[in-house]
């Protein structure tokens, strides 16, 4: 790498770090969250992802952290856009995409979860014959997104009320897509809401679709495939397509934090 290219790369990574972390929204108890993430059985997470396309991360956030993130929803200055799902045929309910600079907890989740998922993402691409490989640090990957014009942050909060739902979909925002993402339930089933289960479907060639319902509690997260994953067949690995959504809320209100690792164009 020549000196100019190295300087441009370092400048881009520094700019990403500045946009993802700021003291303006308060500081996170960093060591506590890092310890929780490091304590996860990541080998088992990979086995679940390889077998089912999704894996639960139990008690990733504390109840107080969930409440603090949910309390951000009315603060319009934190967001770059609001989407009312019914207007676009996406379902019912609404969500808001955060603007840069991201709140510290959300920036930290992005930066700390990503390195544990990179090995899975790279092994999946190798198995599917996809040449793309992902760098070890999230700042490097975001710099790649920004260089391609994908500069809009994608972390979001979703809000559902009675009879709201989210149609099955994939979160693809441009050429550069990290193949795994995370959703964290911020509300308590049975207390804050009923219904509203996280649902995934997997479509295999010449087979009926398979459905997975993930039983999340408040603070639990699910990491799941954005688009495709490899499945081992008798003649080698083949690709299956996945979509995710939320079933109809029967009562109450439900908030979810979505942590997507690529930015949008």
N, C-alpha and C positions, 0 to 999 in steps of 0.2 A: 504493500500500500504506500503510495507516495505521500509526501508531507501535506500537500493540499487536501487530498482525500481524507487523510487521517484527521486533519484539523476540522474539516466539515463534519465528519462523523462525530467527533468529540463535541462540537458545538451543538449538533442536533440532539445528542443524548443529554447534554446539559439543559437544553431548552425543554425537553420532555420532562426531566426531573423537576424543573421549576414549575411546569404547568400541572404536574400530578401531585405535588406536595406543597402546601402552603399553611402558614399558621393562622390564616384569617378565620378559619372555622373552629379553632381550638385544636389542642393536641390529643392524640390517641395514646392510650396506655399500650405503647408499642410492644413492650416485652411480653405482656400477657397474651396478646393476639399471636405473636410470633411463636410463643411456647405452645399454644394450642395447635397451630398449624404444624409445627415440627413434631408434635406428639401423634399426629394422624398416622395410621398404618397405611402408608402410601403403596406398599406392595399389594395389600388387599384391595385398595382403590383401583389399581391397575387391573387386577384380576376381574373385578366387577365390571370395569369399563370394557375389557376384552370380551366378557361373557354376555353382557346385557346392554352396553352402550351408555350406562349411567351408574353412578355410585353415590351413596350418601356420606356426608361429612357431619357426624352428629355433634350438636352443640358447638358449632363453629363460632357463633356469636352468643354473648350473654343476653339475658332478658333486657338489661338496661341499655346495652348497645343496640338491640333491636328497636327499643322504644325511641332512642335518640335518633336513629336513622329514619324511622317513621315520622318523627316530628319535623323532619326537614321538608316533607312533602308540600306544605303550604308556602314555603319560602321561594317565591318565584325567581328571585335574583340568582338562585343557584343553578337554574336550568337554561338550556339552549332551546328546547322545544317541548310542547305538550301535544300528545296524540290522543284524540277521542276515537276509540276503536270502531264504533258503529259507523262513523263517517267514511271509513275506508274498507268496510266489510271484514275487519279483523276480529270481530266479536263484540263484546260489550264491556265497558270499563274504560280506563284511561291509564296512560303512563307518561312519564316525563324523563327526558334525557338530561343528565347533568352537563353543565358547561365546565370547561377548564377555568379555574383550577378546581380539581376535584376535592371534596371534603376529605380530610386526612385518612379516616377509617377506610373509605372506599378506595383511595389511591393505594393504601397499604395492602388491602386485600388483593388488588390487582397485581401488585409487585411481588407479594410473598407467595401467593398461590401459583402463579405462572411457572416458576422454576421447577416445581414438583410435577407439573403437567407436560412440560416440554419433552421429556423422554418418551412418554406415551405418544404424543403427537408425532414425533419423528419416527418412532417405530411403526405407527399406523401408516404414515406416508410411504415409508419404505415397503411395507407389505402390499400397499395398493399401487405401487409403481409410480408414485408421485415424487418428482425430483425436489420439491421444496423442502428445506430444512429450517427449523426455527432456532434462533440464537438463545443462549442460556439466560440472558437478562431481558426482562420485559421492556426496559427503556430502549434496548437495541431493536426489538421488534416494532415498537411504536415509531421509532425513527424510520424504519423501513416503510411503515404505513404512511407516515407524513411525507416522505420523499415521493411517494406515488400519488399524493394529493388526498389521501384519507386522513383528514386532520380533525374531524369532529368526534368528540368522545362519545362512547356508546354505553357506559354504565347508566342504569335507569332504575326508577322506582315505579312499580305497577300498583294501581289501586283498583280493587273490585268491591262492589256493593251487591246487595241481593239481586239475583238473576243475571249477574255479569258472568262472562266467561271469555276465554281466549282461544281462538281457533288454532288448529294445528298449523305450525309454521316453522321456518328456519330463519335464523338471524344472520343473513348474509348482507354485507354492506359495501362490498367492493372486491377488487382483485385479491387483496391480501386478507385471508381469513384464518384465524387460529381455530383449529378443529374442535376445541373443547370450550365450554363456558360453564358458569356457576350461577345458580339461583338460590337465594337465601330467604326462607320464610320469616317474616318479621312479626307475624300475628299468631295467636294460639288457637288451633282448631278446637272446636267444642266450647270455647269461651268467647273469642272474638268473632268467630264465623263458623258456619257449617257448610259442608260441600266443598267446592273449590279445590279438588285434588290436582296435583301435578301429574300430567299424563304424557307418555311418550308412545309413539308408534314406530315400528321398524318394518320396512318393506323389503323383502328378499326376492330375488328374481324367481318368477314362476311359483311363488308361494303366497299364502294368505299373510296379511300383515299381523305382526305381533304387537300386543299392547302391554305397557308397563305403567303401573300406578305407583307413585313413590309416596310413602306415608310420612310426610314431613311434620315435625313439631316446630314450635317457635325457636328460632336460633339454629335449626338444622339447615344444611345446604345440600344441594344435589349438583354434582358435576356431571355433565352429559355431552354427548356428541352434538355438534352444531349441525352437521350436514350428512356426512358419511363416516363409516368405519369399516375396517376389514373383518371378514368372517372366514375362518379356515374351512375349506371344502375338500372333497376328495381329490380335486385337481389343483389345489393351491388356494390362495386367498382370493376372495371376491368382495366387491363393495356392496354394502346395503345402505339404503337411505333412511334417515330418521327425521321425525318432526316432533315437536313438543307443543303443549298447550295447557290450559287449565279448565277443568270441568265447571259446570254452573254452580255458582254460590247459592246455597239454599237460604242463608240468612247472614246478617252481620256485615262486617267489612274486613277485607284482607289486603295486607301490604306485602310486597315482595321486592327484594333488591336483586337486580340482575347485574352480574359482573361479566362483561364481555371483553375479551382481551385485545381485539383489533378495533381500530377506529374506522369511522365511516367517511366515504367520499362525499 
